[in-house]
Amino acid sequence: MEKTLLNADQSLRDFEFDIQELNTDKYIETAKNVRLYVKDYGKGKPVILIHGWPLSNEMWEYQIDFLVQNNYRVIAYDRRGFGKSSQPYDGYDYDTLTDDLKEIIEQLQLENATLIGFSMGGGEVVRYFSRYGGKGVTKAALISSVVPFLLQTNDNPDGHPKEKSETTASAIKEDRIGFVDNFGKTFFGINIINKPLSTPLLEYYRTLCSFASPRATLKCAESFSYTDFREELDFIKVPTLIIHGDDDKIVPIELTSKKAAKAIRENTYIVYEGAPHGLFYTDKEKLNNDLLNFLNS
């Protein structure tokens, strides 16, 4: 009887260990006085999800569970200045943000990982290859991504005029939450006849954005608006999935993913007809299946 009880006790401890291993959230210190909130769920090959601006890792709600259930280890973190992570005054350039990503990969000892960057997060994906040679990463995905270059210049004439970014910055400084409220409607393609998500859910996403540091919101907007990744795309030498909606009013496909697909050597380019920027929700089933097919390929 005593042996049976001991075996049962050991089985319970093993079960509790498995649950803890499967469901963990933690903080990782990536720089002095900078701690990033990280979710680390599941077992299998690692998939790192990098959120968009000005959201947090919570935007991946409909992808995290799906990927875990399909036998992948999912790491989703809050960029510095956003969500539950530290909010330092500076460090919102892509080099520093990518250094944070590198620390997460190294401290978690990740190998054969897939990097998935949404919108602004596409910049960290590309910079990780140009800055760190893609160490530990064997696949990449760019979803509604800002790369390669958004700003209008003499050699990028169809880009966004600098005045547009300056107007956005002024609106954020004047009424950040009001800006986010209007931004969210365009983000998800909401109009008089198209309401792809409920009002409470839209308000929830607005709330997630409101948790961001005002300083981080402004400085990250500068980073993704003005950073030129065109010459860095050649550093990506792994299979890459590129997904973009052709009705994206936030990050136009013609300016970004269409060009990225021509520059990245080995890529699969998928256009979602009629999809807005926030396709991680509006087209979540299609996105999940395309991600899984890519990961399994």
C-alpha positions as CSV (number, residue, x, y, z in Angstrom):
1,M,0.0,0.0,0.0
2,E,2.8,2.4,0.9
3,K,4.6,1.7,-2.4
4,T,1.3,2.4,-4.3
5,L,0.9,5.7,-2.5
6,L,4.5,6.6,-3.3
7,N,4.0,5.8,-7.0
8,A,0.8,7.8,-7.0
9,D,2.6,10.8,-5.3
10,Q,5.4,10.6,-7.9
11,S,2.9,10.5,-10.7
12,L,1.2,13.6,-9.4
13,R,4.5,15.4,-9.1
14,D,5.3,14.4,-12.7
15,F,1.9,15.6,-13.8
16,E,2.4,18.9,-12.0
17,F,5.8,19.3,-13.6
18,D,4.4,18.7,-17.0
19,I,1.7,21.3,-16.5
20,Q,4.2,23.8,-15.3
21,E,6.5,23.1,-18.2
22,L,3.6,23.5,-20.6
23,N,2.3,26.7,-19.1
24,T,4.9,29.2,-18.0
25,D,5.1,33.0,-18.1
26,K,8.2,34.8,-16.8
27,Y,10.3,37.9,-17.0
28,I,13.6,37.9,-18.8
29,E,16.1,40.7,-18.2
30,T,17.5,41.7,-21.6
31,A,19.4,44.8,-20.5
32,K,20.2,46.7,-17.3
33,N,16.8,47.6,-15.7
34,V,14.9,46.2,-18.6
35,R,12.7,43.1,-18.0
36,L,10.5,41.7,-20.8
37,Y,7.3,39.7,-20.0
38,V,7.5,36.4,-21.9
39,K,4.9,33.6,-22.3
40,D,6.5,30.2,-23.0
41,Y,4.0,27.6,-23.7
42,G,4.0,24.1,-25.1
43,K,6.6,21.6,-26.4
44,G,8.2,21.1,-29.7
45,K,10.1,23.3,-32.1
46,P,10.0,26.9,-30.9
47,V,7.9,29.6,-32.6
48,I,8.6,33.2,-31.5
49,L,5.7,35.7,-32.0
50,I,6.6,39.4,-32.2
51,H,3.6,41.7,-31.8
52,G,2.6,44.8,-33.7
53,W,2.4,48.5,-32.7
54,P,1.0,49.6,-30.3
55,L,-0.3,46.2,-29.1
56,S,1.2,43.5,-26.9
57,N,1.7,39.8,-27.0
58,E,-2.1,39.4,-26.2
59,M,-2.8,40.1,-29.9
60,W,-1.7,36.5,-30.6
61,E,-4.5,35.0,-28.5
62,Y,-6.0,33.1,-31.4
63,Q,-2.6,31.8,-32.6
64,I,-0.9,30.8,-29.4
65,D,-3.3,28.0,-28.4
66,F,-3.7,26.8,-31.9
67,L,0.1,26.4,-32.3
68,V,0.5,24.8,-28.9
69,Q,-2.2,22.3,-29.7
70,N,-0.4,21.5,-32.9
71,N,2.8,20.5,-31.0
72,Y,4.8,23.7,-31.1
73,R,6.5,25.6,-28.3
74,V,5.3,29.1,-28.5
75,I,7.2,32.1,-27.1
76,A,5.3,35.4,-27.2
77,Y,6.7,38.5,-25.5
78,D,5.9,42.1,-24.9
79,R,8.3,44.5,-26.6
80,R,10.0,46.9,-24.2
81,G,7.6,49.8,-23.5
82,F,4.5,47.7,-24.2
83,G,2.2,45.3,-22.2
84,K,3.7,44.1,-19.0
85,S,7.4,44.7,-19.9
86,S,9.6,47.5,-18.5
87,Q,9.1,51.0,-19.9
88,P,12.5,52.6,-20.2
89,Y,12.7,56.1,-21.5
90,D,14.9,55.1,-24.5
91,G,15.9,52.1,-26.5
92,Y,13.1,52.0,-29.1
93,D,15.4,51.9,-32.2
94,Y,15.5,48.6,-34.1
95,D,19.0,47.7,-33.1
96,T,18.1,47.8,-29.4
97,L,14.7,46.1,-29.9
98,T,16.5,43.3,-31.8
99,D,19.1,43.0,-29.0
100,D,16.2,42.3,-26.7
101,L,15.0,39.6,-29.1
102,K,18.5,38.1,-29.2
103,E,18.6,37.9,-25.4
104,I,15.3,36.0,-25.3
105,I,16.6,33.5,-27.9
106,E,19.9,33.0,-26.0
107,Q,18.6,32.9,-22.5
108,L,15.9,30.4,-23.5
109,Q,18.5,28.5,-25.5
110,L,16.3,28.3,-28.5
111,E,17.4,26.4,-31.6
112,N,15.6,25.6,-34.9
113,A,13.2,28.5,-34.2
114,T,10.8,30.2,-36.4
115,L,10.5,34.0,-36.1
116,I,7.0,35.5,-36.8
117,G,6.8,39.2,-36.9
118,F,3.5,41.2,-37.4
119,S,3.6,44.7,-38.8
120,M,6.3,46.5,-36.8
121,G,7.6,43.1,-35.7
122,G,8.7,42.3,-39.2
123,G,11.5,44.9,-38.7
124,E,12.9,42.9,-35.8
125,V,12.8,39.7,-37.8
126,V,14.8,41.3,-40.6
127,R,17.2,43.1,-38.3
128,Y,17.9,39.8,-36.4
129,F,19.2,38.3,-39.7
130,S,21.3,41.3,-40.6
131,R,22.6,42.0,-37.1
132,Y,23.0,38.4,-35.7
133,G,23.0,36.3,-38.8
134,G,19.7,34.6,-37.9
135,K,21.5,32.5,-35.2
136,G,19.2,29.7,-34.0
137,V,16.5,30.6,-36.6
138,T,15.6,28.3,-39.5
139,K,12.4,29.9,-40.7
140,A,10.8,33.3,-40.7
141,A,7.3,34.8,-41.3
142,L,6.4,38.4,-42.1
143,I,2.7,39.1,-41.5
144,S,1.2,42.5,-42.6
145,S,4.8,43.7,-42.2
146,V,6.3,47.2,-42.5
147,V,9.4,46.0,-44.4
148,P,11.2,47.0,-46.5
149,F,10.7,50.8,-46.3
150,L,7.7,53.0,-45.6
151,L,9.1,56.5,-46.0
152,Q,8.9,58.5,-49.2
153,T,12.3,59.4,-50.5
154,N,13.8,60.1,-53.9
155,D,14.5,56.4,-54.4
156,N,11.2,55.3,-52.8
157,P,8.8,57.8,-54.4
158,D,5.6,55.8,-53.5
159,G,6.4,55.8,-49.8
160,H,4.5,57.7,-47.1
161,P,5.4,61.4,-47.0
162,K,7.2,62.4,-43.8
163,E,4.3,64.8,-43.1
164,K,2.0,61.8,-42.6
165,S,4.2,60.5,-39.8
166,E,4.5,63.9,-38.2
167,T,0.7,64.3,-38.2
168,T,0.4,60.9,-36.5
169,A,2.9,61.9,-33.9
170,S,1.0,65.1,-33.2
171,A,-2.2,63.2,-32.9
172,I,-0.7,60.8,-30.4
173,K,0.7,63.7,-28.3
174,E,-2.6,65.5,-28.3
175,D,-4.9,62.5,-27.4
176,R,-3.2,59.1,-27.5
177,I,-6.3,57.1,-26.5
178,G,-8.5,59.0,-29.0
179,F,-5.9,58.3,-31.7
180,V,-5.8,54.6,-30.8
181,D,-9.6,54.5,-31.0
182,N,-9.7,55.8,-34.5
183,F,-6.6,53.8,-35.5
184,G,-8.3,50.5,-34.4
185,K,-11.2,51.0,-36.8
186,T,-8.9,51.4,-39.8
187,F,-6.7,48.6,-38.4
188,F,-9.5,46.1,-38.6
189,G,-11.2,47.5,-41.7
190,I,-14.3,48.7,-39.9
191,N,-16.8,50.9,-41.9
192,I,-20.5,51.4,-42.2
193,I,-21.1,48.1,-43.9
194,N,-18.2,46.0,-42.6
195,K,-17.9,45.1,-38.9
196,P,-15.6,42.1,-38.7
197,L,-15.4,42.2,-34.9
198,S,-17.6,43.1,-32.0
199,T,-17.6,46.5,-30.3
200,P,-16.4,44.9,-27.0
201,L,-13.5,43.2,-28.7
202,L,-12.5,46.4,-30.5
203,E,-12.5,48.2,-27.1
204,Y,-10.4,45.4,-25.7
205,Y,-7.7,45.9,-28.3
206,R,-7.9,49.7,-27.6
207,T,-7.3,48.9,-24.0
208,L,-4.2,46.7,-24.8
209,C,-2.8,49.7,-26.8
210,S,-3.5,52.0,-23.9
211,F,-1.1,50.1,-21.6
212,A,1.8,51.1,-23.8
213,S,4.2,53.7,-22.6
214,P,3.4,57.1,-24.4
215,R,7.1,57.5,-25.0
216,A,7.4,54.0,-26.5
217,T,4.4,54.6,-28.7
218,L,5.9,57.7,-30.2
219,K,9.5,56.4,-30.6
220,C,8.5,53.0,-32.1
221,A,6.3,54.9,-34.6
222,E,9.4,56.8,-35.6
223,S,11.4,53.6,-35.9
224,F,9.0,51.7,-38.2
225,S,8.2,54.9,-40.2
226,Y,11.8,55.8,-41.0
227,T,13.9,52.7,-40.9
228,D,15.1,51.4,-44.3
229,F,15.4,47.6,-44.4
230,R,15.8,47.3,-48.2
231,E,19.5,46.3,-48.1
232,E,19.0,43.9,-45.2
233,L,16.5,41.6,-46.9
234,D,19.4,39.8,-48.6
235,F,20.5,38.5,-45.2
236,I,17.5,36.3,-44.9
237,K,18.6,33.0,-46.2
238,V,15.9,30.7,-44.7
239,P,12.5,29.8,-45.9
240,T,10.2,32.8,-45.4
241,L,6.4,33.1,-45.4
242,I,5.0,36.5,-46.4
243,I,1.3,37.2,-45.8
244,H,-0.5,40.5,-46.4
245,G,-4.0,41.7,-46.9
246,D,-4.7,43.6,-50.1
247,D,-7.1,46.0,-48.3
248,D,-4.5,47.0,-45.7
249,K,-5.0,50.8,-45.1
250,I,-2.4,50.9,-42.4
251,V,0.6,49.3,-44.2
252,P,-0.2,49.1,-47.9
253,I,0.8,45.9,-49.5
254,E,2.1,47.5,-52.7
255,L,4.6,49.5,-50.6
256,T,5.8,46.6,-48.4
257,S,5.2,42.9,-48.7
258,K,4.9,43.0,-52.5
259,K,8.4,44.4,-52.6
260,A,9.7,42.1,-49.9
261,A,8.5,39.1,-51.8
262,K,10.7,40.2,-54.8
263,A,13.8,40.7,-52.6
264,I,13.8,37.7,-50.2
265,R,15.4,34.7,-51.9
266,E,13.3,31.8,-50.7
267,N,9.8,32.9,-49.9
268,T,6.1,31.9,-50.1
269,Y,4.0,35.0,-50.7
270,I,0.3,34.8,-49.9
271,V,-2.2,37.7,-50.5
272,Y,-5.4,37.7,-48.5
273,E,-8.0,39.2,-50.7
274,G,-10.0,42.0,-49.0
275,A,-8.2,41.5,-45.7
276,P,-7.3,44.6,-43.5
277,H,-4.2,45.1,-41.5
278,G,-5.5,43.2,-38.5
279,L,-5.9,39.9,-40.2
280,F,-4.6,38.0,-37.2
281,Y,-8.2,38.3,-36.0
282,T,-10.3,39.0,-39.1
283,D,-8.8,36.0,-41.0
284,K,-7.6,34.0,-38.0
285,E,-8.6,30.6,-39.3
286,K,-6.9,31.1,-42.6
287,L,-3.8,32.6,-41.0
288,N,-3.5,29.8,-38.5
289,N,-3.7,27.1,-41.2
290,D,-1.2,28.9,-43.4
291,L,1.2,29.3,-40.5
292,L,0.8,25.6,-39.6
293,N,1.4,24.4,-43.2
294,F,4.5,26.6,-43.4
295,L,5.8,25.3,-40.0
296,N,5.2,21.7,-41.0
297,S,6.7,22.0,-44.5
